[in-house]
Every structure is written in C-alpha cells, then in structure tokens.
Amino acid sequence: MPQNVLAPFRHFIRETRERPFIVAQLGQSLDGRIATRTGDSRYIGGAPSLDHLHRIRAHVDAVLVGIGTVLADDPQLNVRRCEGNNPARLVIDAKGKLPFDAKCLSGADGARRIVFRPQGVEGTLPEGVETVRLPVDAQGHFALPVLAGKLAELGFGKVLIEGGARIISLAIDAGIVDRLHLMISPVIIGSGQAGLDLAPIDMLRDAIRPKTEVISLGEGDVLFDCDLRR
C-alpha cells in the first residue's frame, strides 16, 4: 500500500461542537459518471478505490447514506477491507421506505444503527435500531444543517456521507461538508448518471475552487481530496 494513501486522514479532526467534521466521498468515471443509464454502478472504482472507502469508514464515527443508496445497492457500510472499527450506520428515510432486512441494519457486529424519519412516518425496524425524528420542509426533505446539528448531539465527531450523489450535492450546497473525497477511476461510461449536481452559477468567478491534494491510489484510481471549508 502506498504510504501517501494515509495522508488525507490527518484532516479528520473535529473542529466545532455545533456539528461534526463531515467528509463526503464520491466515486466516478473519467467522464464524470457515477452509474450507467440503468443505474448500474458496481463497480466503477477498482480495488484501490474500494480500499480507500473502507479506510474512510474506519476513520469516522458514523457513516450516513440516503434511502436511495440503500434501495439501489443494499450496502453493509462496515469495515472489511482494512483494519479498524465499524462505524455507526445512519440512514435518511423520510418516507419510511427502508426495508426491514437491509444489510446496514444488521446488529451482528454491535455497531450503532440509527434511522432518521419525520414525525408520523413509521415502518418496522430490527431490534436495537434507533429512530430519530426530525422536521421536514414542504417537499418532505430534511434540512441538512439541522441534521448535522443532531449528529453532534448524538455524539458523533466525524461522519462520512457515503451517498448518494444527491445527498452529497445538497450537503455541499448547505455548506456542511468539510472535505470531499472524489475518486476518479480509469473508465469511460459515455452516458448515464452524472455525479455532483450543485446549485447553478452564471459566472465562473462564483465556482467553488477548493484547495486540493491529488493522490494516486494505484491501478489508475486517483483521489482528489478537496477542502470545502468556507
């Protein structure tokens, strides 16, 4: 393993008590796609990108995903490809669509499991899964800054937003993402789902230009470690 692949984790330090340090990760192709037009996304990244994702999980207290990621990929959200503890597993489920048998809800490893739902949205969950109620807007969406504050209240100092791209984009627009780990793999898809979809700008002077470290992960996979603190 190249020594420099551990370099990004020196930034993983909680800086405030109001919300945790938040890192978001996104893996995409050379042409900026995260899935084909049918939604197939396994696996755009090679083994080095997967290894890095698991290293991120091992360096945070909790990993957060939206319901779309669970329904599409049914991820385990644990640490298997490196040494380290399994983080708490958090799911945004504003409409109660989370399957009872979702892999991320398994309590076999003892990791904490939390589902965020608004008042009035129910659904049976496995024993030991916590439900945290948050308000939603007129469109039924959580306010992500409020969610970030709740994560701090729950005791999480470092959180990974693992997906999907829409949640990550909204979190960046909301200004709650401290680091973006964008992993580019040597594959050209040519069509399909694009990655980040941020609020539009008219002038390039308004573009986000983060301080960025570029790290080769191996086998052509490249990590762009972007500082998004504003």
LINNORBEL-V737320 format. One line per field, one symbol per residue. phi: phi as a letter, one per 30 degrees, with the letter a starting at -180 (. if undefined). A space follows every 10 residues. Layout:
phi=???
This chain:
phi=.eddddeddd ddbdcbcdad dbccbbcbde ciccadddjd bcbdddeddd ddedddedcb dabcbddddd ddchddiccb cadkddddcb bdbdcicdde ceddcdcdci ddbbccbddj cckdbdejdd cccbdbdddi cddddddddd ddddjccbbc cclddddddd ddediccdbc cccccdbcci ajddddbced bcbddcddbd dbccbdcjhi dbccccdcdc
